């Protein structure tokens, strides 16, 4: 994975989400699709990962891992750390904000936050529409909106992202590193994070046991 590739920048002057932690797709590209790691994936950072592709072009690709929890970090604590709310206000958060998952989005820029969310919420010059009602926003304004109860209906916060240099993702797919399938809101926003890998394989129609066996005899 190329860790130099950067996603499209938000407008100048907007404060990006940063924390302290240990337009329509062109034909032939995978914007708005899900990548599913093959069982033989050797890179431990991406083993059994499910990635939503936010941008893919001749310039490279950028995506968010949607099935890897960010350890003990929880959303209310993050809001306090970012000084969006006071510690005492954690008990006043909307229910969906209290339960919002924080994920490890990938190995690039792990100190930045990226919110994948439904298209019922948008910030001018900061929100990137992707596909099928899914958007990406990477400024603190969306976290403030969620904390105040008027953010998007569905959202996940990812720390970091996965990035590929020009042609790199295509090469990895040709080398059988990844499968891909259409995205759906449940695979992106569903709460059963640990089951997303199996459900993504089911969506493709792949039996993991048979796939592992075939890969071992290739």
N, C-alpha and C positions, 0 to 999 in steps of 0.2 A: 504494500500500500504506500502511495506517495503522500508524505506528510507536508508537502509544500503547497499543494493545491488549495486555494482558498475559495470559499463560496462567494456568491455575488454580495457586494457590500450594501449596507443600508445607507440611507441618506446622511449626508454630513450633518453633524450636530446632534444626532440622536445617540443616547447613551446605550451602548450594547450591554447585553447580559454578560457579566464576568464574575466568577466566583473563585474562591480559594478552595481547592480540593486536592488529597493525596491523588406567461406567455406560452404558448402551445408547444408540445414537444415535436421535434423534427422526426420525420420517418426514419426508422432504423435505430433510434435511440430509446433508452429505457426510462425516461422521465415518468414518474408516477407508478413505476413497477416495483416489485419486491425482488430482492436478491436473496437466495437461500443457499447457505454454504453446503457444499458437498461433504459427506462424512470424511473424506480424505484430506480436507483442508488442513494444511500443516501449520499455518500461522495461528498460534493460540489466541491472538487477539480477535480472531474472526471465526473460530471453531463454533459450529452449531448456531451461527448468527443469522438473523433475519434483518435485512436492511431495506429501508424505504429510500428509493433513489429520488432525490430532490432536483438534481440537474445532471444532464448527460449530453455532451456535444463533442465536437471534434477537439475541443479544448480540454476535455477530461470529464470527470464525474465527481459528484458529491452526494453522500447519503447519510442517513441516520440509522444506527442500530436500534431496533425497537424491542428487543427481547433480552436485554442485559441490565438488571437493576444496579443502581449506583451505590451498592453497599448500604451503609447505615444512614446515608443522607436522606432526609425527608423534606418535603416541600415547605411546610411551615417554618422549619429551622432555616431553610435557605432564604425565605423572605425576611427573616430577622437579620441574617448575616448581611443581606444586601440593603438593609435599612429601609425596606419597603413598608414593614410594619414594626411596631414595638413588640418586645417579647410578651408583654401582657395581652396583646391583641390576638395571639394565636388561637385563643379559645373562641374568638368571634368570627373566625373565618367561615365562609360558606362551606357546606359539607363537601362539595366536589373539590374544593381547594385543599381541604384537609387530607383527602385521600389521593391527590394527584401524584402519579409516579414520577420519580426522578431516575433517569436511565443513563448508562454509559453509552453515549452516542457514537463513540469512535475514538481513535488514538490521536487525532489532530485537534489542536487547540482545546485541550480538556478543561481549561479554565474558563471557557465561554459556554454560555447556555444557548440552546436552540429549541424553540417551541414549535412542534408540529401540531397543527390544530385544524378544526373544521372551518369552513369558509363563511360561517355566520359572523365572523369577526375579522376586521381588517384595519390596519393602520396605514394611512397614506404614506407612500414613499418608503415604507419599512416592511410591508408584508409581501411575500413572493407567492402568488398563486401557482400551484403546481399542476394538479390534475384531479378530476373526479371529486371536487369539493375539498381538497386538502391544500393547506397553505403552510408556509414557514415564516416565522417572525423571530428576530434575534435581538430585540431591544427590551429594556426593562418595562416599557409601557404596557406590554401585554401581561407581564406578571402583576403589575399594579391593577390592571383591569380584572384579572382572575381573583386577586385578593379582595377586591371590592365587590365581586359578585356580578360583574357585567362583561366578563370575558367570553371566549368561545365555549360552545356546549361541550366539545370534546377537545382534549389537549394532553400532550405529554411534554415534559421538559427533559431534554437530553444534554448532557455535558460532553462536549466534543463532537466530532463527526468523522466519517470515513471519506478519504479523498483519493482519487486516481489521476495520474498524469494522462496526457493524450494517448489514446490507444491502449492504455494499460488494462482497463476493465475488459475490453473486447478480447485481449490476449488471455486474460485469466478465465474468461468464459470458454474460449476455444480450448483451453487446457483442462476443461472439466473442473474448474475450481468452484463454479457457481451454477445453480439453476435459477430460473426466474419465472415469476408468475404475476398475474394481475393483482393489484392491491385491493384491499377492502378495509373499511373502518375498524372492523373487529380485529384484524391482524395488527393494525397500527395502534389503536387506542384500548384494546381489550385489557382487562385487569389481570388475566391469567398469563403473566409474562413468561413464566417458565414453560408453558405449553405451546407457545407460538411457533417454535421450530417444527414440532410434529404437525401442528395444524397447517402450517405452510406446505409441508410435504404432502399432507392429505389433499390440500387444494390442488396441487399439481398432479395428484394421482400416483404418488411414489410410495412404495413400501420401503421404509428405512432399512429393515433387515435384508431385503433382497438387494437394495442399492449398495449396502455395505459389503455384502457377499460378492457382488459383481465387481465392485471396485477392487476388492482384494485379489481377484483373479485376472485383473486386466493385464 
